[in-house]
Structures are given as C-alpha cells and as structure tokens.
Amino acid sequence: MLKKILYASISITLCLSLFSCLEKSKETDDREITLVMAEVNPEDTIAGQTDMAFKEKVEELSGGKIKIDLQCSGILGDVDSVMNLMMRPNSTIQIHRMSAVNMAIYGCKKTSLLSVPFTFSNKEHFWNFAKSETAAKLLEEPSDMGLGIKGLFFAEEGFRNFFSTKKIESVKDFEGLNVRGTNDKAMQGLLNGLKANSIPVNYADLYGALQTGTIDAAEQPIANYLSNHFHSVCPYMILDGHTLGVMETVITLECWNSLSEKQQAILVQAGKYASDFCRELSQTKENKIKDELIKEGATITEVKDITPWQKACEDVIREGAAADEKLYKEILSYAK
C-alpha cells in the first residue's frame, strides 16, 4: 500500500513537472523579442535584400513575436567591430551577415575552403553545396571552435571581381599594382600570385582610398561595386570571378540558446527562405547591374580564358585545399 502511494506521488510530481515545463515553454514561445542584425552593405544590395527577406519571414512566421532590427550600411560598425562584440557575453548585436572569407580570419579552416580561388565553377555548383549536409556541418564550425556563434544559413552575392582606376585586361596588368587586400590567406596568396602589392584598407575607408590613389584596385561582387558607387572613382572592372562571394549569416550562441525550439525552428525556416530568395535574386540582378554600370560610364572587361588566372594562383589553391583535402574534394564534387 505504501509503495502504491509512493508511486502515485512520484507520478503526480512528474506530471506537475512536465506541465510546468510545457507552460514555461509556451511562455517562452509567446514572449516578444527583438534581435539586432548587422549588415555592412546598403539595403539595396543582394546582401541587404537577402537580410530583409530573412527579417520579414522571421516576423511573419512568429506572428510578430520575433522582430529583427536590421541595421544596414555599416551603421553598427565594420565586420571586425561587430564580430568582436558578438563573441563576447551580453552582445547588443545578435545576428550578423558576413562574408564566409571573414570566418577564415577567426580560425575557421573548413569554412576557409569556400574562399579558395576558383573553387566554384558556377553558381549552380555553389547552390548544390549550400543545400547539402556538408554545408550544414560548416555552419556549426564556429560553434565547435568555441567562438560563441553559429551559422544559420549560406547565400551568395555573386562572383567577386577586381575593379581598378586604370584598365586591366590580363594577369600581367596586376604586376606592381597596389590592391586592397584583406588579411586572410586566400586573398594574400591570390595577390601574391598576381604579383600585386597587398595594401590593408578598412572597408569603410575603401572609397576614399581609391579616390586619393592610396590604392589602385580592389575587389567586390559586381552588385556591391555599383551600390557603393565604387565605379565613380574606379571605373574599370574585369570579370575574373576569382572567388564566389559566399555569405554566411551567424547568430550568437548566447541568443540561440535562450530561444525555445519553436523559435529556433522559425529562424532556421526563415534562413532557408532567405537563401532561396537570394538564389533567384542573384541570378537575375547581375545582368541588369552590368547594363546600368555601362550606362554610367564604367568599362566592363570579360575574361575569355580563365586558365592564366588559375595558373597564377595555383600555389594558393594548393595551399588552401590542404586545410582539409578530403572536405575540399567533397565541396568540388557538388559541381556534378
């Protein structure tokens, strides 16, 4: 009889505990929260529009319970400033859209493979990868490394191309040029292979550096080239497509862990939506941008044979792939 009473008491306690957890979960799901999201590019870029698609879908799926306070045009600081803040406790910025190349700077060796020159043969190759289990693993890399952030989804802002103050028509034209170079190994190796001088310039200062002649050239996806008005001071672009502008949207683990499973699922679903939105946008926008740039006086040079570029960069391609040769081959396999 005593055992029956004890078992009944335990059952009641477990039921009450479960009910309490369910109530707590419901309260978490129903609370209104605002997540601050940082973007260095203007809202009308592919990156900015992808951010907006993510924001709107999150707010739609949550019934307005989760709001995304999207701040574009570097209002919240450059990439380094934002990342340094997000990797600390109690960050006032929870979400950030950044270039995957920047992840290499923070030690993400696997993600750095996405920035190895001439990795993606075309955009279809990238999107096959972006929807794969391989991509899902890479999104977890910053978390696995203890950086205090995790990836939500990948997207792309087009292939990155060089633009310059004087016309560039071949690999030989880079010799001796002062080119803005980020401090990741892929970019340093690329510029070294092209025999150019790598000059560090903060992105926020890039326009001024080109205008004053501090540097002769830089590189960006064509959409950013137009939106940031770089063509006004640097009217020549060569479509070498040395790397694809892979974008990764990240969230602080502190914020992620504070969300309920339902709220986390909303962010993941919104990320998939934004990724699909970006794919369609990127495919249609670049041709329109080329036409607009030409109308505004920019000179666009096509690259008919990419072989000399690949040969010039063979050392950095080999060194970059060495970070994880098996994984790199896996990424290349999605071209099929």
Rosetta blueprint (number, residue, H / E / L):
1 M L
2 L H
3 K H
4 K H
5 I H
6 L H
7 Y H
8 A H
9 S H
10 I H
11 S H
12 I H
13 T H
14 L H
15 C H
16 L H
17 S H
18 L H
19 F H
20 S H
21 C H
22 L H
23 E H
24 K H
25 S H
26 K H
27 E H
28 T H
29 D H
30 D H
31 R L
32 E L
33 I E
34 T E
35 L E
36 V E
37 M E
38 A E
39 E L
40 V L
41 N L
42 P L
43 E L
44 D L
45 T L
46 I H
47 A H
48 G H
49 Q H
50 T H
51 D H
52 M H
53 A H
54 F H
55 K H
56 E H
57 K H
58 V H
59 E H
60 E H
61 L H
62 S L
63 G L
64 G L
65 K L
66 I E
67 K E
68 I E
69 D E
70 L E
71 Q E
72 C L
73 S L
74 G L
75 I L
76 L L
77 G L
78 D L
79 V H
80 D H
81 S H
82 V H
83 M H
84 N H
85 L H
86 M H
87 M L
88 R L
89 P L
90 N L
91 S L
92 T L
93 I L
94 Q L
95 I E
96 H E
97 R E
98 M E
99 S E
100 A H
101 V H
102 N H
103 M H
104 A H
105 I H
106 Y L
107 G L
108 C L
109 K L
110 K L
111 T H
112 S H
113 L H
114 L H
115 S H
116 V L
117 P L
118 F L
119 T L
120 F L
121 S L
122 N L
123 K H
124 E H
125 H H
126 F H
127 W H
128 N H
129 F H
130 A H
131 K L
132 S L
133 E H
134 T H
135 A H
136 A H
137 K H
138 L H
139 L H
140 E L
141 E H
142 P H
143 S H
144 D H
145 M L
146 G L
147 L L
148 G L
149 I E
150 K E
151 G E
152 L E
153 F E
154 F E
155 A E
156 E E
157 E E
158 G E
159 F E
160 R E
161 N E
162 F E
163 F E
164 S E
165 T L
166 K L
167 K L
168 I L
169 E L
170 S L
171 V H
172 K H
173 D H
174 F H
175 E L
176 G L
177 L L
178 N E
179 V E
180 R E
181 G L
182 T L
183 N L
184 D L
185 K H
186 A H
187 M H
188 Q H
189 G H
190 L H
191 L H
192 N H
193 G H
194 L L
195 K L
196 A L
197 N E
198 S E
199 I E
200 P L
201 V L
202 N L
203 Y H
204 A H
205 D H
206 L H
207 Y H
208 G H
209 A H
210 L H
211 Q H
212 T H
213 G L
214 T L
215 I L
216 D L
217 A E
218 A E
219 E E
220 Q E
221 P E
222 I H
223 A H
224 N H
225 Y H
226 L H
227 S H
228 N L
229 H L
230 F H
231 H H
232 S H
233 V L
234 C L
235 P L
236 Y E
237 M E
238 I E
239 L E
240 D E
241 G E
242 H E
243 T E
244 L E
245 G E
246 V E
247 M E
248 E E
249 T E
250 V E
251 I E
252 T E
253 L H
254 E H
255 C H
256 W H
257 N H
258 S H
259 L L
260 S L
261 E H
262 K H
263 Q H
264 Q H
265 A H
266 I H
267 L H
268 V H
269 Q H
270 A H
271 G H
272 K H
273 Y H
274 A H
275 S H
276 D H
277 F H
278 C H
279 R H
280 E H
281 L H
282 S H
283 Q H
284 T H
285 K H
286 E H
287 N H
288 K H
289 I H
290 K H
291 D H
292 E H
293 L H
294 I H
295 K H
296 E L
297 G L
298 A L
299 T E
300 I E
301 T E
302 E E
303 V L
304 K L
305 D L
306 I L
307 T H
308 P H
309 W H
310 Q H
311 K H
312 A H
313 C L
314 E H
315 D H
316 V H
317 I H
318 R H
319 E H
320 G H
321 A H
322 A L
323 A L
324 D L
325 E H
326 K H
327 L H
328 Y H
329 K H
330 E H
331 I H
332 L H
333 S H
334 Y H
335 A H
336 K L
